[in-house]
Amino acid sequence: MILNLKIFLDILMFTRGPQDLPSTSNFLTTIILINIIVGLISVDPNISYTINIFFAVIYIVVTLLFIKICLGIQDNNKGTQNLFSSRRIQVSSGILGIHALIATFTGIISISGIVDENSIIFIFLIISLYAWFVNGHVFKNAFDTTMSIGLAISLLHSIACVFIMMLFIQVLIL
């Protein structure tokens, strides 16, 4: 697992891609469980653990479906059969692993209390932009495309996640 953590840190530094991660379903399952555990770290103390876990599960499901659909579309567009779809486990592990690392980092910052409220908003904005670029890098490698297209796919992924979460918030309110 230490080697995999090193690969994730290399992805965070843009020197490696998701193709360097293991392509086993056990590894993806471990990353999913880590994401659920990280979901227990509350950025806002007014939000219950149940809601945090609920949002973590929504993020995981939307991410897995998004990656599966996008890689399937790429296979259809290129006329290849399962060339890109076979990357699903590695790409999913990459995106979810990066999310777990960044969520852990932001959780530690919010819990530590070493920065004031005004600074924390700025820090979260910088971290969010950085995460967008890292996810764009992962998608760039996954789809064998340019960084611009990778960033666009990353933005689309973020929009899909926020949209689905907003729908579920509306359902919870009603």
LINPE-V923580 format. One record per helix or strand of 2 or more residues. SS is the DSSP state (@ for helix, = for strand). FROM is the first residue (numbers start at 0). TO is the last residue. If there is no record, write none. Layout:
ss:SS from:FROM to:TO
ss:SS from:FROM to:TO
This chain:
ss:@ from:1 to:11
ss:@ from:17 to:19
ss:@ from:24 to:37
ss:@ from:48 to:77
ss:@ from:84 to:111
ss:@ from:116 to:142
ss:@ from:146 to:172
